[in-house]
Protein backbone atom coordinates (compact mmCIF):
# COMPACT_ATOMS: atom_id res chain seq x y z
CA UNK A 1 0.00 0.00 0.00
CA UNK A 2 1.17 3.51 -0.71
CA UNK A 3 1.80 5.91 2.16
CA UNK A 4 2.80 9.54 2.29
CA UNK A 5 6.54 9.75 3.03
CA UNK A 6 8.62 12.49 4.59
CA UNK A 7 11.18 10.50 6.57
CA UNK A 8 10.46 12.24 9.89
CA UNK A 9 9.15 9.24 11.82
CA UNK A 10 8.48 9.35 15.56
CA UNK A 11 10.85 7.35 17.73
CA UNK A 12 8.27 4.56 17.93
CA UNK A 13 6.92 4.11 14.42
CA UNK A 14 3.15 4.24 14.05
CA UNK A 15 1.41 3.67 10.74
CA UNK A 16 -2.33 3.87 10.24
CA UNK A 17 -3.72 1.44 7.69
CA UNK A 18 -6.94 -0.41 6.94
CA UNK A 19 -5.72 -2.92 9.54
CA UNK A 20 -5.67 -0.29 12.30
CA UNK A 21 -9.39 0.27 11.74
CA UNK A 22 -10.69 -1.98 14.49
CA UNK A 23 -13.24 -4.67 13.61
CA UNK A 24 -14.83 -4.29 17.04
CA UNK A 25 -18.58 -3.71 16.60
CA UNK A 26 -20.35 -0.97 18.51
CA UNK A 27 -21.25 -2.16 22.02
CA UNK A 28 -24.95 -2.37 22.83
CA UNK A 29 -26.17 1.20 23.15
CA UNK A 30 -22.84 2.40 21.76
CA UNK A 31 -21.16 3.72 18.65
CA UNK A 32 -18.11 3.19 16.49
CA UNK A 33 -16.85 6.19 14.52
CA UNK A 34 -14.55 5.02 11.73
CA UNK A 35 -12.15 7.74 10.58
CA UNK A 36 -10.81 6.66 7.21
CA UNK A 37 -8.63 8.17 4.54
CA UNK A 38 -9.96 8.06 0.98
CA UNK A 39 -8.85 5.36 -1.45
CA UNK A 40 -6.13 5.43 -4.09
CA UNK A 41 -6.84 8.11 -6.68
CA UNK A 42 -5.61 9.62 -9.93
CA UNK A 43 -3.86 12.89 -9.10
CA UNK A 44 -4.62 14.28 -12.55
CA UNK A 45 -8.39 13.74 -12.50
CA UNK A 46 -9.02 13.61 -8.76
CA UNK A 47 -11.17 10.47 -9.15
CA UNK A 48 -10.51 7.13 -7.49
CA UNK A 49 -8.63 4.77 -9.77
CA UNK A 50 -10.39 1.59 -10.85
CA UNK A 51 -8.00 -0.36 -8.64
CA UNK A 52 -8.48 2.08 -5.78
CA UNK A 53 -12.25 1.72 -5.86
CA UNK A 54 -11.97 -2.08 -5.94
CA UNK A 55 -9.64 -1.98 -2.91
CA UNK A 56 -12.06 0.27 -1.01
CA UNK A 57 -14.95 -2.09 -1.74
CA UNK A 58 -12.91 -5.07 -0.55
CA UNK A 59 -11.58 -3.41 2.61
CA UNK A 60 -14.92 -1.95 3.67
CA UNK A 61 -16.55 -5.33 3.05
CA UNK A 62 -14.07 -7.02 5.39
CA UNK A 63 -14.58 -4.43 8.13
CA UNK A 64 -18.38 -4.34 7.99
CA UNK A 65 -18.78 -8.10 7.72
CA UNK A 66 -16.44 -8.78 10.65
CA UNK A 67 -18.27 -6.27 12.80
CA UNK A 68 -21.70 -7.71 11.98
CA UNK A 69 -20.64 -11.30 12.63
CA UNK A 70 -19.53 -10.37 16.16
CA UNK A 71 -23.04 -9.13 17.01
CA UNK A 72 -25.61 -11.72 18.20
CA UNK A 73 -27.77 -12.76 15.26
CA UNK A 74 -31.03 -11.63 16.84
CA UNK A 75 -29.60 -8.14 17.48
CA UNK A 76 -28.17 -7.43 14.02
CA UNK A 77 -31.37 -5.74 12.84
CA UNK A 78 -30.57 -2.92 15.29
CA UNK A 79 -27.26 -2.02 13.59
CA UNK A 80 -27.41 1.34 11.78
CA UNK A 81 -24.91 3.13 9.56
CA UNK A 82 -24.32 6.81 8.82
CA UNK A 83 -21.69 7.81 6.23
CA UNK A 84 -20.16 11.29 5.98
CA UNK A 85 -17.33 12.53 3.77
CA UNK A 86 -15.14 15.46 2.88
CA UNK A 87 -16.53 17.31 -0.16
CA UNK A 88 -13.04 18.40 -1.31
CA UNK A 89 -12.80 18.63 -5.10
CA UNK A 90 -9.52 18.01 -6.94
CA UNK A 91 -9.78 18.87 -10.63
CA UNK A 92 -13.00 17.02 -11.50
CA UNK A 93 -13.02 14.33 -8.81
CA UNK A 94 -14.09 14.03 -5.17
CA UNK A 95 -11.94 11.23 -3.83
CA UNK A 96 -13.42 11.17 -0.31
CA UNK A 97 -17.04 11.29 -1.51
CA UNK A 98 -16.29 8.52 -4.02
CA UNK A 99 -14.70 6.37 -1.32
CA UNK A 100 -17.70 6.91 0.95
CA UNK A 101 -20.07 5.99 -1.90
CA UNK A 102 -18.22 2.69 -2.27
CA UNK A 103 -18.62 2.08 1.48
CA UNK A 104 -22.39 2.61 1.17
CA UNK A 105 -22.56 0.26 -1.82
CA UNK A 106 -20.75 -2.41 0.18
CA UNK A 107 -22.97 -1.88 3.21
CA UNK A 108 -26.14 -2.18 1.14
CA UNK A 109 -25.02 -5.58 -0.16
CA UNK A 110 -23.95 -6.86 3.25
CA UNK A 111 -27.05 -5.62 5.05
CA UNK A 112 -29.17 -7.48 2.50
CA UNK A 113 -27.08 -10.62 2.97
CA UNK A 114 -27.55 -10.53 6.76
CA UNK A 115 -31.23 -9.52 6.60
CA UNK A 116 -30.58 -6.13 8.17
CA UNK A 117 -33.15 -3.54 7.04
CA UNK A 118 -31.71 -1.35 4.28
CA UNK A 119 -33.39 1.61 5.94
CA UNK A 120 -30.78 1.22 8.67
CA UNK A 121 -28.34 2.81 6.21
CA UNK A 122 -29.31 6.39 6.88
CA UNK A 123 -28.39 7.92 3.53
CA UNK A 124 -28.19 6.64 -0.03
CA UNK A 125 -25.27 9.00 -0.68
CA UNK A 126 -22.59 10.28 1.72
CA UNK A 127 -23.32 13.47 3.62
CA UNK A 128 -20.76 16.09 2.57
CA UNK A 129 -19.06 17.64 5.61
CA UNK A 130 -16.80 20.67 5.26
CA UNK A 131 -15.35 20.26 8.77
CA UNK A 132 -13.30 17.30 7.54
CA UNK A 133 -12.14 18.74 4.21
CA UNK A 134 -8.47 19.00 3.20
CA UNK A 135 -6.20 21.85 4.45
CA UNK A 136 -7.88 25.22 3.91
CA UNK A 137 -5.04 26.82 1.97
CA UNK A 138 -6.24 26.02 -1.54
CA UNK A 139 -9.46 28.05 -1.67
CA UNK A 140 -10.42 31.55 -0.62
CA UNK A 141 -7.30 33.52 0.37
CA UNK A 142 -4.48 31.47 -1.17
CA UNK A 143 -1.66 33.78 -0.09
CA UNK A 144 0.01 31.16 2.11
CA UNK A 145 -0.37 28.46 -0.53
CA UNK A 146 1.39 30.74 -3.05
CA UNK A 147 4.08 31.44 -0.48
CA UNK A 148 4.79 27.71 -0.06
CA UNK A 149 4.66 27.09 -3.83
CA UNK A 150 7.21 29.85 -4.42
CA UNK A 151 9.58 28.31 -1.87
CA UNK A 152 9.11 24.58 -2.53
CA UNK A 153 7.21 24.07 -5.77
CA UNK A 154 3.60 23.03 -6.27
CA UNK A 155 2.61 19.93 -4.28
CA UNK A 156 6.18 18.69 -3.77
CA UNK A 157 7.24 16.64 -0.75
CA UNK A 158 9.08 19.67 0.52
CA UNK A 159 5.87 21.71 0.19
CA UNK A 160 3.87 19.25 2.29
CA UNK A 161 6.67 18.72 4.81
CA UNK A 162 6.87 22.47 5.39
CA UNK A 163 3.11 22.68 5.83
CA UNK A 164 2.80 19.66 8.12
CA UNK A 165 5.74 20.71 10.30
CA UNK A 166 4.49 24.32 10.25
CA UNK A 167 8.01 25.48 9.38
CA UNK A 168 6.75 28.99 8.56
CA UNK A 169 4.33 29.34 11.45
CA UNK A 170 5.00 33.04 11.98
CA UNK A 171 4.48 33.94 8.32
CA UNK A 172 1.41 31.68 8.11
CA UNK A 173 -0.24 33.37 11.06
CA UNK A 174 0.41 36.82 9.58
CA UNK A 175 -1.33 35.64 6.41
CA UNK A 176 -4.28 34.30 8.42
CA UNK A 177 -3.94 30.78 7.00
CA UNK A 178 -5.01 27.55 8.69
CA UNK A 179 -2.16 25.53 10.16
CA UNK A 180 -1.98 21.78 10.82
CA UNK A 181 -2.93 22.08 14.50
CA UNK A 182 -5.87 24.32 13.55
CA UNK A 183 -6.95 21.61 11.12
CA UNK A 184 -6.71 18.95 13.83
CA UNK A 185 -8.89 21.10 16.10
CA UNK A 186 -11.69 21.43 13.55
CA UNK A 187 -11.55 17.70 12.89
CA UNK A 188 -11.73 17.04 16.65
CA UNK A 189 -14.62 19.46 16.99
CA UNK A 190 -16.58 17.58 14.36
CA UNK A 191 -15.76 14.31 16.12
CA UNK A 192 -17.36 15.82 19.21
CA UNK A 193 -20.40 16.74 17.11
CA UNK A 194 -20.66 13.13 15.92
CA UNK A 195 -20.37 11.96 19.53
CA UNK A 196 -23.26 14.20 20.55
CA UNK A 197 -25.29 12.97 17.58
CA UNK A 198 -24.60 9.37 18.64
CA UNK A 199 -25.76 10.13 22.18
CA UNK A 200 -29.01 11.59 20.84
CA UNK A 201 -29.46 8.62 18.50
CA UNK A 202 -29.26 6.13 21.35
CA UNK A 203 -31.50 8.29 23.54
CA UNK A 204 -34.13 8.06 20.82
CA UNK A 205 -33.70 4.26 20.64
CA UNK A 206 -33.93 3.40 24.32
CA UNK A 207 -35.22 -0.06 24.95
CA UNK A 208 -33.44 -1.43 21.88
CA UNK A 209 -29.98 -3.02 21.67
CA UNK A 210 -29.06 -0.20 19.27
CA UNK A 211 -25.61 -0.13 17.68
CA UNK A 212 -24.47 2.78 15.50
CA UNK A 213 -21.62 2.87 13.00
CA UNK A 214 -20.59 6.32 11.75
CA UNK A 215 -18.18 6.12 8.82
CA UNK A 216 -16.25 9.34 8.21
CA UNK A 217 -14.06 9.57 5.10
CA UNK A 218 -11.52 12.37 4.82
CA UNK A 219 -7.81 12.82 4.09
CA UNK A 220 -4.29 11.94 5.18
CA UNK A 221 -3.81 15.48 6.51
CA UNK A 222 -6.88 15.55 8.76
CA UNK A 223 -6.40 12.08 10.19
CA UNK A 224 -2.66 12.29 10.90
CA UNK A 225 -2.94 15.70 12.60
CA UNK A 226 -5.96 14.58 14.64
CA UNK A 227 -4.16 11.42 15.73
CA UNK A 228 -1.01 13.30 16.72
CA UNK A 229 -2.67 16.20 18.53
CA UNK A 230 -5.88 14.74 19.94
CA UNK A 231 -5.17 11.04 20.39
CA UNK A 232 -1.54 10.04 20.93
CA UNK A 233 0.05 13.35 21.96
CA UNK A 234 2.80 13.05 19.36
CA UNK A 235 4.76 16.14 18.30
CA UNK A 236 3.16 17.69 15.23
CA UNK A 237 6.54 17.73 13.49
CA UNK A 238 6.80 13.94 13.60
CA UNK A 239 5.45 11.79 10.82
CA UNK A 240 2.54 9.37 11.25
CA UNK A 241 1.66 7.89 7.84
CA UNK A 242 -1.87 6.99 6.80
CA UNK A 243 -2.36 4.48 3.99
CA UNK A 244 -5.10 4.79 1.43
CA UNK A 245 -8.27 3.46 3.13
CA UNK A 246 -6.36 3.60 6.43
CA UNK A 247 -7.44 5.10 9.69
CA UNK A 248 -8.72 4.40 13.19
CA UNK A 249 -11.92 3.49 15.03
CA UNK A 250 -13.31 5.52 17.91
CA UNK A 251 -15.43 3.30 20.16
CA UNK A 252 -18.03 4.95 22.40
CA UNK A 253 -19.80 2.78 24.97
CA UNK A 254 -23.30 3.23 26.40
CA UNK A 255 -21.86 5.47 29.15
CA UNK A 256 -20.26 7.78 26.53
CA UNK A 257 -16.74 6.64 27.44
CA UNK A 258 -14.63 6.77 24.30
CA UNK A 259 -11.31 5.30 23.20
CA UNK A 260 -9.19 4.55 20.15
CA UNK A 261 -7.03 1.43 20.00
CA UNK A 262 -3.98 1.14 17.74
CA UNK A 263 -2.08 -2.09 18.10
CA UNK A 264 -1.71 -2.87 21.79
CA UNK A 265 -2.21 0.74 22.87
CA UNK A 266 -5.60 2.14 23.84
CA UNK A 267 -6.00 5.91 24.01
CA UNK A 268 -8.90 7.35 26.07
CA UNK A 269 -10.68 10.15 24.21
CA UNK A 270 -12.46 13.07 25.87
CA UNK A 271 -15.25 13.91 23.44
CA UNK A 272 -16.75 16.81 25.36
CA UNK A 273 -13.49 18.66 26.00
CA UNK A 274 -13.45 22.18 24.59
CA UNK A 275 -10.53 24.33 23.51
CA UNK A 276 -7.63 23.81 21.14
CA UNK A 277 -4.91 21.18 21.21
CA UNK A 278 -2.43 23.80 22.48
CA UNK A 279 -4.73 24.82 25.34
CA UNK A 280 -5.16 21.19 26.41
CA UNK A 281 -1.40 20.59 26.41
CA UNK A 282 -0.98 23.70 28.59
CA UNK A 283 -3.74 22.52 30.98
CA UNK A 284 -2.04 19.15 31.39
CA UNK A 285 1.34 20.55 32.39
N, C-alpha and C positions, 0 to 999 in steps of 0.2 A: 504494500500500500504506500502511496505517496504521502509524505509529510512536508510541512514547511520546514526550512532548515537554515538556521543562522549560526549554529555552532556555539551558542552561549547557554549550554545546559546547566541546570542546577546541580549541586554536588551529588544529590541522589536523583538519578534520572527518572522522570515521570513522563509517560507518553499516553495520551488519551486516544483510544481507538474504539471500534465497534465492540471490542471485547470488554472495555471498561464501562460500557453501558450495562448495568446490572440486569439480570433476568428475573430479579425478585419481583413478584407481583405486588400490587398495592395490598396492604393489610386490610382486613375488614374495617370499613369505615375510614379508610385511608386513601392516600394518593401517591402515585409515582409521577414525577415530572422528568421526562427525558429531555436532556439538552444535547442536541445533536448538530454537528456540522453538516452542511450540504454535501452531496455526492460529487464525484469527479466530473469536471465540466470543461468545455471548450473555451479557452480564454479569448478566442476571437469572437465567437458568437454569444457567449454568456450562457448557453444552454448546457444541460447535462449531456455528456456523451452517451452514445448507445450503451457502451460498456458500463458507464457510471450509473445509468438508470437501472440496468440489470443488477448491478451490485447492491444498489439501494433496496430494490425489491427483495433480493435474497436475504440481506442482513435484517431488514425490518421484519421479514417473515419469521426468521429464526427467533428474534427477540419477542415478538408478539405471541408466537406459538408456545415458546417456553414459559412465558408468564401465564398464559391461559391454562396450560396443563398442570400448573402448580396450584390452581384454585380448585376446590371441591366441585365436582361436576354439577351438583344441584345449585351452586351459587354463581356459575359462570354467566347466567343471564343478567346478573347485576353489574357486570363489567361495562364501563362506558369509556369512550375515547374522545378527546378534544385535540385537534391539531392546529397549531399556529405556526407562522413562518415569517421570516424577514422578507419584505417586499422589494429589497434591493434589486435594481436593474443594472445589468452590465451589457452594454451594446443592445442586443435585442432579447436577451434571455434573463430569466429570474431563477437562478440556480437553487435558492432555498425553497421557493414556492414549488418548483418542479420536484424537488426531493420530497417535500411534504405531500404533494399529490400522489407520489408513488407509495408513500406510507399509507395513505388513505385507501388506495387501490388494494394494497396487500391486506389491510385490516378488513375491508369489505369481504374479500374472499375467505379469510380465516373465520370471521364471525359467522358467515354462512355455513362453513364446514362444521363449526362447533355449536350450531343452533343458537347463537347469540343474536338477539334482535338487531337488525341493521340500523334501526333508529337509535341504538346506543352509540353509534358514531355520530357525533353531534353536528358535523358539517359535511357536505359533499365535496367541498373545496376547502383548502387551508384558509384560516383567518389571517390576513396580512397584519403584521404588528411592527410598527416603526420603532418601538423601543428596543428591538433586537436586530436592527439593521446594521450594516457594515459601518466602519469609522466615518464620522460626519465631517469629512474634509474634502469630499468630492463634489458636493452640491452646495448651493447657496454661496457664501463667501469662501472662495477657494484660494485665498491668499496664502495660507500655510501650505496647502498642497503644492502650489506653484513654487514656494520657497524650497520645499523638499525636492521637487523635480529638478530645480536649477542646480541644487547641490549634488544630487545622487542619480539623477536620471529617472525617467518615468517607470514606476513599478518595479525597480530593481531590488535585489536583496538588500542592498545598502539603504535604499529608500525605506523599506519596511523595518529594517533593524533600527534605523534612526527614529522612526515613529514609535515602535514598540518599546524601545528603551527610553523614549522621551529625551533624546540627546539635546534637543533644542527647546527645553521646557520654557525657558524665559522668553524666547522669541515667540513661541507658540501662544503663550498666555497673552502677550502684547497684541497678538493678532486675533485673540478671542476664539481660537480653534479648540475643538474637543481633543483631549489627550487620552491615552490608554486607560488611566485610572478613572477618568470621567466616564469613559465608555463602560467600564466594569460596573460603575455605580448605577448607570441607567439599566443595565442588564439585571443587576441585583434588585433594583426597584421593581422591575417587571416580574421577577421571580416572586417577590413579596405579593404583588397583585395576584399572581396565579395561586399562591398559597391562600390568600383570602377568598378567592373564587372557590377553591377546593373546599374550604371550610363551609362556605354557604351551600355548596352543592350537597355536602353530606348532611347539613342541617335540614335541607329540604327532602332528604331521603332517609330520615330517621325510621327505624323499624325494619330497614332492609340491610342485608350484608353488602352495602354499596362499595364498589371499588372503582376509582377513577384513574385513568391514565391520561396525562397531558403531554403531548409530544410537541416540543418546541424546536424548530429547525432554524439555525442561524449560520454563523460564520466562525472560522478559525479565530479571528480577532476577538470577538465577543466572548467566546467560550474560554480561551486561554487567559484573558485578562480577568474574567470572573473567577476562574479557578485559582489563579494566583492571589488575587486581592481579597476574595470573599470566602474562599474555601480553605486553601492550604496555607495561606500566609507566606507565600513565596515572594521574594523580591521581584518587582515588576521587570527589572532588567534581565532576569534569567528566563531561559527558554523552556516552555512546556509545549511540545508539539501536539497537534490534533489532527489525526488522519481524516481523510474523507469519510463521512458517515460515522465519525468518532464522537465521543462525548462522555457524559456522565448521567447518572440517575439520582435524583433527589427523592428520597422516600419520606413521606409524612404519615405518621400513624394517626390513630383516631383521637389522640390527645394533642395533636398538632406539634409533636416533637419531630424534628426533621434532621436528616443526615445524608451525607454522600459517602459512599464507600468506593475506594480505588485500591485494588489489590487487597492487601491485608490491613489497610488503614481506613478507619471510619472517621469522618469529620462531622462533628455536630454543626448544624446550621441554624442561625437565629433569624427566622423569617420576618419577625416584626421589628427588628432593629432598624432605627432610622439613622440618618447621617451618612457621610461619605466614608470610603475605606480609610482615608487618612485620619479622620476624626476617631474612628474605632481603634486604630492602632495607637493613637495618642491616649485614648481612654484606658487602654489595656496596659499602659506602661506602669 
